[in-house]
Amino acid sequence: MILIKTNSEVDKMRRAGRQLAILFEKIKDLVVEGSSAYEVEKFVNSYMKEKGFIPTFKGYAGFPYATCISVNEEIVHGFPTKEKVFKNGDIVSIDMGLTLDGYIADAARTFIIGEVPEEVRKLVEVTEKSFWLGIEQARPGNRIGDIGNAIQTYVESQGFSIIKEYVGHGVGRKLHEDPQIPNYGVKGKGPLIRKNMTFAIEPMVSMGDWRVKVLDDGWTAVTADGSLSAHYENSLVVTENGPEVLTKLD
């Protein structure tokens, strides 16, 4: 069942979203050459504890960390370990959730470490732009398929592949609510979009094939062909005038 949020619930999600956006700004200085995924994880845990926020991912379905930190061919759900040290030329995707007053904000960013080839920079830029093109379809009266179609059409026009194994989703009091929101689809198909629905839309894009495999840790998803992958996500609310992003400061 797709939940329509009250204005009061949307306000709570705005507050959670703003705090998550602030946290992303704070970790930027840690996502640099020589730093590690563990240092980011440690900071996020400490910061959330100090502020009284709940790290949504920690313990969710048994996931042991507050952050998912995925490097290069890792798509999503990467473990933030001490051994995962960032190197020049890496791309690092960080996915985080924050719960405040019972409501959840969920977002992801891909960071570039140092110098990368132009095609890699393009991958990161196309992934983010596909999100913005997709959410333009998150308007009352449209269909969920309109979002995925816009994302897929743009990504494939740029020579990249959409990861199909993982999808966006509703978000609110639970991390994953109805509906599922694939990053591919057919215009005019899927559930009707209505005002005060809240979504987390998250294109994941590969430089090579779209197929994935999961590592022996049971969580980390990587591209099956070893190609690089990028991830970009925000939580949003559908307003009568279109989408309002909740997890971005500007």
C-alpha positions as CSV (number, residue, x, y, z in Angstrom):
1,M,0.0,0.0,0.0
2,I,1.3,3.4,-1.0
3,L,1.1,5.8,2.0
4,I,0.1,9.4,1.5
5,K,1.8,11.5,4.1
6,T,0.1,14.3,6.1
7,N,1.6,17.8,6.0
8,S,2.9,17.2,9.5
9,E,4.7,14.0,8.4
10,V,6.2,15.8,5.4
11,D,7.5,18.5,7.7
12,K,9.2,15.9,9.9
13,M,10.8,14.3,6.7
14,R,12.0,17.8,5.7
15,R,13.8,18.1,9.0
16,A,15.4,14.7,8.7
17,G,16.3,15.4,5.1
18,R,18.0,18.7,5.9
19,Q,20.1,17.0,8.7
20,L,21.2,14.3,6.3
21,A,22.2,16.9,3.7
22,I,24.2,18.7,6.4
23,L,25.9,15.4,7.3
24,F,26.9,14.8,3.6
25,E,28.6,18.3,3.6
26,K,30.5,17.4,6.7
27,I,31.9,14.1,5.4
28,K,33.3,15.7,2.2
29,D,36.7,16.4,3.8
30,L,37.0,12.8,4.8
31,V,36.4,11.4,1.2
32,V,40.0,12.1,0.1
33,E,43.1,10.2,-1.0
34,G,44.6,8.4,2.0
35,S,41.5,8.4,4.1
36,S,39.4,5.2,4.6
37,A,35.8,4.1,4.5
38,Y,36.1,3.3,8.2
39,E,37.0,6.9,9.0
40,V,33.8,8.0,7.4
41,E,31.8,5.4,9.2
42,K,33.4,6.3,12.5
43,F,32.6,10.0,12.0
44,V,29.0,9.3,10.9
45,N,28.3,7.2,14.0
46,S,29.9,9.7,16.3
47,Y,28.0,12.7,14.8
48,M,24.6,11.0,14.8
49,K,25.1,9.9,18.4
50,E,26.0,13.5,19.4
51,K,23.0,15.0,17.6
52,G,20.5,12.3,18.8
53,F,19.9,10.9,15.3
54,I,19.4,7.2,14.5
55,P,21.6,5.7,11.8
56,T,18.8,4.0,9.8
57,F,20.9,1.5,8.1
58,K,22.7,0.1,11.2
59,G,21.0,-3.2,12.0
60,Y,18.5,-3.0,9.1
61,A,18.0,-6.5,7.9
62,G,21.2,-7.3,9.7
63,F,23.4,-4.7,7.9
64,P,26.2,-4.0,10.4
65,Y,27.1,-0.4,9.6
66,A,25.6,3.1,9.5
67,T,27.0,3.8,6.0
68,C,27.2,1.9,2.7
69,I,30.5,2.8,1.1
70,S,31.1,1.3,-2.4
71,V,34.3,1.9,-4.4
72,N,34.7,1.7,-8.2
73,E,33.0,-1.6,-9.4
74,E,31.1,-1.8,-6.1
75,I,27.5,-0.6,-6.8
76,V,25.9,-0.5,-3.4
77,H,25.9,-2.0,0.1
78,G,29.7,-1.9,0.4
79,F,31.2,-2.3,3.8
80,P,33.1,0.7,5.3
81,T,36.2,-1.2,6.4
82,K,39.6,0.0,7.5
83,E,41.1,-1.8,4.5
84,K,39.1,0.3,2.1
85,V,41.5,3.1,1.7
86,F,40.7,5.8,-0.9
87,K,43.2,6.2,-3.7
88,N,43.7,8.7,-6.5
89,G,41.4,7.8,-9.4
90,D,38.8,6.1,-7.2
91,I,35.1,6.9,-7.3
92,V,33.4,6.4,-4.0
93,S,29.6,6.0,-3.5
94,I,28.3,6.7,0.0
95,D,24.7,5.8,0.9
96,M,23.3,6.9,4.3
97,G,20.0,7.0,6.1
98,L,19.0,9.1,9.1
99,T,16.0,8.8,11.3
100,L,14.7,11.8,13.2
101,D,11.5,11.9,15.2
102,G,10.5,8.6,13.7
103,Y,10.9,9.7,10.0
104,I,13.6,8.7,7.6
105,A,15.8,10.5,5.1
106,D,17.8,8.4,2.6
107,A,20.4,9.7,0.1
108,A,23.6,8.8,-1.7
109,R,26.4,10.6,-3.5
110,T,29.4,9.5,-5.6
111,F,32.6,11.3,-4.9
112,I,35.6,11.5,-7.3
113,I,39.1,11.1,-5.7
114,G,41.8,13.1,-7.4
115,E,42.1,12.8,-11.2
116,V,40.0,10.4,-13.3
117,P,39.6,9.9,-17.0
118,E,37.0,12.1,-18.7
119,E,34.7,9.0,-19.3
120,V,34.7,8.3,-15.5
121,R,33.8,11.9,-14.7
122,K,31.0,11.7,-17.3
123,L,29.7,8.5,-15.6
124,V,29.3,10.4,-12.3
125,E,27.8,13.4,-14.0
126,V,25.3,11.4,-16.0
127,T,24.2,9.4,-13.0
128,E,23.4,12.6,-11.1
129,K,21.7,14.3,-14.1
130,S,19.5,11.2,-14.7
131,F,18.2,11.6,-11.2
132,W,17.1,15.2,-11.9
133,L,15.5,14.2,-15.2
134,G,13.7,11.3,-13.4
135,I,12.2,13.3,-10.6
136,E,10.8,15.9,-13.0
137,Q,8.2,13.2,-13.7
138,A,7.3,12.9,-10.0
139,R,4.2,15.0,-10.4
140,P,0.6,14.4,-9.5
141,G,-1.2,12.5,-12.3
142,N,2.0,10.9,-13.7
143,R,2.9,7.2,-13.3
144,I,5.8,5.6,-11.6
145,G,7.0,4.2,-15.0
146,D,7.4,7.8,-16.2
147,I,10.2,8.3,-13.7
148,G,12.2,5.2,-14.6
149,N,11.7,5.8,-18.3
150,A,13.2,9.2,-18.1
151,I,16.2,7.9,-16.2
152,Q,16.8,4.9,-18.5
153,T,16.3,6.9,-21.7
154,Y,18.9,9.5,-20.7
155,V,21.5,7.1,-19.3
156,E,21.4,4.8,-22.3
157,S,21.6,7.7,-24.7
158,Q,24.9,8.6,-23.0
159,G,26.3,5.1,-23.6
160,F,26.0,3.7,-20.1
161,S,23.8,1.0,-18.5
162,I,21.2,1.2,-15.8
163,I,21.6,-1.3,-12.9
164,K,18.2,-3.1,-12.8
165,E,18.7,-5.3,-9.7
166,Y,18.2,-2.4,-7.3
167,V,15.5,0.2,-7.3
168,G,14.2,3.3,-5.6
169,H,11.3,3.1,-3.2
170,G,8.9,4.9,-1.0
171,V,10.3,6.2,2.3
172,G,8.8,7.5,5.5
173,R,8.5,5.8,8.8
174,K,10.1,2.8,7.2
175,L,13.2,2.8,5.0
176,H,11.5,0.8,2.3
177,E,7.8,1.5,1.6
178,D,5.7,1.0,-1.4
179,P,6.0,1.6,-4.3
180,Q,9.2,0.2,-5.8
181,I,10.6,2.7,-8.3
182,P,12.8,1.0,-10.9
183,N,15.3,3.2,-12.8
184,Y,13.8,1.9,-16.0
185,G,10.3,1.6,-17.2
186,V,7.5,2.4,-19.7
187,K,5.8,5.7,-19.9
188,G,2.2,5.7,-18.6
189,K,2.7,2.4,-16.6
190,G,2.8,1.7,-12.9
191,P,1.0,3.3,-9.9
192,L,-0.5,6.8,-10.1
193,I,1.6,9.5,-8.5
194,R,-0.3,11.7,-6.0
195,K,0.5,14.7,-3.8
196,N,2.3,14.0,-0.5
197,M,3.8,10.7,-1.7
198,T,7.4,10.5,-0.5
199,F,10.1,8.6,-2.5
200,A,13.8,7.8,-2.5
201,I,14.9,7.7,-6.1
202,E,18.4,6.3,-6.7
203,P,19.8,5.7,-10.2
204,M,22.8,3.3,-10.2
205,V,24.7,3.4,-13.5
206,S,27.4,1.2,-14.9
207,M,30.1,1.9,-17.5
208,G,29.6,-1.6,-18.8
209,D,27.0,-4.3,-18.4
210,W,24.0,-3.8,-16.0
211,R,24.3,-7.3,-14.5
212,V,25.5,-7.6,-10.9
213,K,26.8,-10.2,-8.4
214,V,27.0,-10.2,-4.6
215,L,30.3,-10.8,-2.8
216,D,30.8,-13.4,-0.2
217,D,30.0,-11.0,2.6
218,G,26.3,-11.3,1.5
219,W,25.9,-7.6,1.0
220,T,28.3,-5.9,-1.4
221,A,26.9,-5.8,-4.9
222,V,29.4,-5.3,-7.7
223,T,29.2,-5.1,-11.5
224,A,29.5,-8.7,-12.9
225,D,31.9,-7.5,-15.6
226,G,34.0,-5.4,-13.2
227,S,33.1,-2.1,-14.8
228,L,32.8,1.1,-12.7
229,S,29.5,2.2,-11.2
230,A,28.1,5.4,-9.8
231,H,25.1,6.0,-7.5
232,Y,23.0,9.2,-6.8
233,E,20.0,9.4,-4.5
234,N,17.7,11.8,-2.8
235,S,14.5,11.6,-0.8
236,L,11.7,13.8,-2.1
237,V,8.0,14.7,-1.6
238,V,5.5,15.1,-4.4
239,T,3.9,18.5,-4.2
240,E,1.0,19.9,-6.3
241,N,3.7,21.8,-8.2
242,G,6.1,18.9,-8.7
243,P,8.9,17.3,-6.7
244,E,10.6,18.9,-3.7
245,V,13.9,17.3,-2.8
246,L,14.3,16.8,0.9
247,T,18.0,15.8,1.2
248,K,19.8,18.7,-0.5
249,L,20.7,22.1,0.9
250,D,20.5,24.2,-2.3
